[in-house]
Amino acid sequence: MKNIKNKSPFTSVIHAGQHPDPVFGGVSVPIYQSSTFAFQSAEQGASRFSGEDKGYIYTRIGNPTTKALEDNIASLEGGFGGLGTSSGMAAITTVFMAFLDKNSHIISTDAVYGPSRTVVEDVFSNFGVEYDYVDTSELKNIKKCIKSNTKLLFVETPANPTMNLTDIKDCAELAKKNGLILVVDNTFASPILQKPLDLGADIVIHSLTKFLNGHSDVVGGMIVTKKEDLFVKIQKVLRMMGGTMDPHQAWLILRGVKTLALRIEKSQDNALRLARYLESHPKVKWVNHPGLESHPQHTLAKKQMDGFGSMLCFGLKGGFDAGRKMINSVKICTLAVSLGGVESLIQHPASMTHASVSKEEREKAGITDDLVRLSVGCEGFEDLKEDLDQALAESN
Ligand SMILES: *Cc1c(COP(=O)(O)O)cnc(C)c1O
């Protein structure tokens, strides 16, 4: 494996965890599309099961293609190791399964990805898990909720879809003081723009479906931990619960990751320019993007992130009625949920991604009915601007 320590992100996305195929020298990691792996002898089989021999056994337990992706992303995040999962939600629920038990308590960002919240409220609550959802951009809100049975602090920053930020370093100190495990959903930023483990988090999770794969054609997830003991605990749960990644899925995502730094560079440049354009448009009431000086946590964004990302949200003066007309009128942007692809996607969280969260809870979390979310892609800036311009013209 190549040594990519202290190399540019453009280099590390391509080379981290990668090596030519040892059999034929193929430069691209092969797809080991096999559910099981042959043992040379009964003795070797036994020593694989005992863990003495690190070779492969069965794909739910481990697969060389998946391992190449796990090593790549663990390296980008600066972690001890990575665990590929079938989806981002499988990554989240596996971590919850590993650390939440009967009567334990989790504190989380109120404006998290919808299902990350409803899975706790509707499923984990059936097993006796208690929860509090708060605006984690203010540390005092978290402090107020810490109880003797609090196990996990799960934050998403930038948060979906409000683009509010949480100070990871502050949360890490608080978590350490109170014996909590800090988990950060780093999907919106990607490891190119934000490295939660370096800022003190214990675990990072990703929906690889978004920026890391980047082409809106695969679903996948990843868990990266800083510490071996956490890694071993989560790995055990993942192998038993079975939310593991498929090798073909791993290979596609590995191909996507190689252009991550390039895609982020282009899409976040587009996003900041579009945010500025929208902010100056007479029909637009408000815009939220961490790169705007008007973002309440612009200073934190500059401190904690290496760029402002490609996500933004805004509201029109005409409220959601105007917003609906606008998102029905786009021609280059696509009306669809999900994010982080090369194509720009526009959607309405209150009636789509966050419809499962009650209106009262949505309003409390800042997910207002007029909020339109835009995931900016890699198209030409002028084409995107022109598209929004004509859609806004249709919006009265
Ligand atoms: C999409 C998403 C998830 C869930 O990921 P899936 O791959 O759809 O299961 C979790 N967190 C965030 C921030 C997301 O955007």
Ligand as a Chemical Component Dictionary entry (heavy atoms), coordinates in Angstrom:
data_LIG
# 
_chem_comp.id                   LIG 
_chem_comp.type                 NON-POLYMER 
_chem_comp.pdbx_formal_charge   0 
_chem_comp.three_letter_code    LIG 
# 
loop_
_chem_comp_atom.comp_id 
_chem_comp_atom.atom_id 
_chem_comp_atom.alt_atom_id 
_chem_comp_atom.type_symbol 
_chem_comp_atom.charge 
_chem_comp_atom.model_Cartn_x 
_chem_comp_atom.model_Cartn_y 
_chem_comp_atom.model_Cartn_z 
_chem_comp_atom.pdbx_ordinal 
LIG C1 C1 C 0 -28.880 10.213 3.453 1  
LIG C2 C2 C 0 -28.413 10.474 4.811 2  
LIG C3 C3 C 0 -28.394 9.452  5.785 3  
LIG C4 C4 C 0 -28.912 8.056  5.511 4  
LIG O1 O1 O 0 -28.209 7.415  4.528 5  
LIG P1 P1 P 0 -28.786 6.277  3.542 6  
LIG O2 O2 O 0 -27.619 5.899  2.737 7  
LIG O3 O3 O 0 -29.907 6.871  2.773 8  
LIG O4 O4 O 0 -29.295 5.179  4.425 9  
LIG C5 C5 C 0 -27.902 9.771  7.024 10 
LIG N1 N1 N 0 -27.461 11.012 7.318 11 
LIG C6 C6 C 0 -27.481 12.010 6.416 12 
LIG C7 C7 C 0 -26.978 13.354 6.806 13 
LIG C8 C8 C 0 -27.950 11.783 5.139 14 
LIG O5 O5 O 0 -27.973 12.784 4.245 15 
# 
loop_
_chem_comp_bond.comp_id 
_chem_comp_bond.atom_id_1 
_chem_comp_bond.atom_id_2 
_chem_comp_bond.value_order 
_chem_comp_bond.pdbx_ordinal 
LIG C1 C2 SING 1  
LIG C2 C3 SING 2  
LIG C2 C8 DOUB 3  
LIG C3 C4 SING 4  
LIG C3 C5 DOUB 5  
LIG C4 O1 SING 6  
LIG O1 P1 SING 7  
LIG P1 O2 DOUB 8  
LIG P1 O3 SING 9  
LIG P1 O4 SING 10 
LIG C5 N1 SING 11 
LIG N1 C6 DOUB 12 
LIG C6 C7 SING 13 
LIG C6 C8 SING 14 
LIG C8 O5 SING 15 
# 
